[in-house]
């Protein structure tokens, strides 16, 4: 009636692949209880909920509602919901309605939601 077969009846799950370095899928979240003084560098996206005093280089940067950054940012895309003061160089710059920014911004694309507070200069990239 019953027989044992040497072959399994269900296929094993496919192996999971680690994220590729330098891909946009990598995302680092710096929590609200974190305070960093220094430089941050990432090939992916960095989301900041805490307080950073220093320079940030990343593919993408998100400053969350509770996030506070003071320094220089170099990224492909920047989205600010919290507070930022310093300088920004990016391709895409987005200020959400809760943003409070004092900065010089060099960007090719800019979005500013109603309610965002901005003090500084917008510059066009050279070239």
C-alpha positions in Angstrom: 0.0 0.0 0.0 2.6 2.5 1.1 6.0 2.8 -0.4 9.1 4.8 0.3 10.6 6.7 -2.6 14.2 7.9 -2.7 13.1 11.2 -4.2 11.5 13.9 -2.1 7.9 14.8 -3.0 8.4 18.6 -2.4 11.1 20.7 -3.9 13.5 22.5 -1.5 13.0 26.3 -1.2 15.1 28.3 -3.6 18.3 29.8 -2.0 18.1 33.4 -0.9 20.5 35.8 -2.6 22.4 38.4 -0.6 21.9 42.0 -1.8 24.4 43.0 -4.5 26.8 45.7 -3.2 26.2 49.0 -4.8 22.6 48.2 -5.6 19.8 50.6 -4.7 18.1 47.8 -2.6 20.3 48.3 0.4 18.7 50.5 3.1 20.2 51.5 6.4 18.0 53.1 9.1 19.6 55.1 11.9 17.1 55.1 14.8 15.7 58.0 16.8 17.8 57.2 19.8 21.1 57.4 17.8 23.4 60.4 17.8 26.4 60.4 15.5 29.2 62.9 15.0 31.3 62.1 12.0 31.0 61.0 8.4 28.5 58.5 7.0 29.0 56.8 3.6 26.7 54.2 2.0 26.2 52.8 -1.5 22.5 52.4 -0.8 19.8 54.5 0.9 20.2 55.9 4.4 17.2 56.9 6.5 17.9 59.1 9.5 15.5 59.2 12.4 18.1 60.4 15.0 20.7 63.2 15.1 23.7 63.5 12.8 26.4 66.1 13.0 28.7 65.5 10.0 28.9 64.8 6.3 26.8 62.1 4.5 27.5 60.5 1.2 24.9 58.0 -0.1 22.9 57.0 -3.1 19.7 58.1 -1.4 19.0 60.0 1.8 15.8 60.3 3.8 15.7 62.5 6.9 12.6 61.3 8.9 10.2 63.4 10.8 12.3 63.2 14.0 15.6 63.4 12.1 18.0 66.3 12.6 21.1 66.6 10.4 23.8 69.3 10.4 26.5 69.1 7.8 27.0 68.4 4.1 25.0 65.9 2.0 26.0 64.4 -1.3 23.5 62.0 -2.8 21.5 61.1 -5.9 18.2 61.8 -4.2 17.4 63.6 -0.9 14.0 63.7 0.9 13.7 65.8 4.0 10.8 65.5 6.5 12.7 66.7 9.6 15.4 69.3 10.2 18.5 70.0 8.1 21.2 72.7 8.1 24.2 72.8 5.8 24.9 72.1 2.1 23.3 69.7 -0.3 24.4 68.4 -3.7 22.0 66.0 -5.4 20.0 65.3 -8.5 16.6 65.1 -6.9 15.6 67.2 -3.8 12.3 66.8 -2.0 11.1 68.9 1.0 8.0 67.4 2.7 5.5 69.7 4.5 7.2 69.1 7.9 10.7 70.0 6.7 12.7 72.8 8.3 15.8 73.6 6.3 18.6 76.1 6.4 20.9 75.2 3.5 22.5 75.9 0.1 21.0 73.4 -2.3 22.6 72.4 -5.6 20.1 70.2 -7.5 18.6 69.6 -10.9 15.1 68.7 -9.6 13.3 70.2 -6.7 9.9 69.5 -5.1 8.7 71.6 -2.2 5.4 70.7 -0.4 3.2 73.4 1.1 4.2 74.0 4.7 7.9 73.3 4.3 10.2 75.9 5.7 13.3 76.8 3.7 16.0 79.4 4.2 19.0 79.4 1.9 19.9 79.4 -1.8 19.0 77.1 -4.7 21.9 76.7 -7.2 22.0 75.1 -10.6 24.7 72.4 -11.1 27.6 73.5 -13.3 28.0 71.7 -16.5 
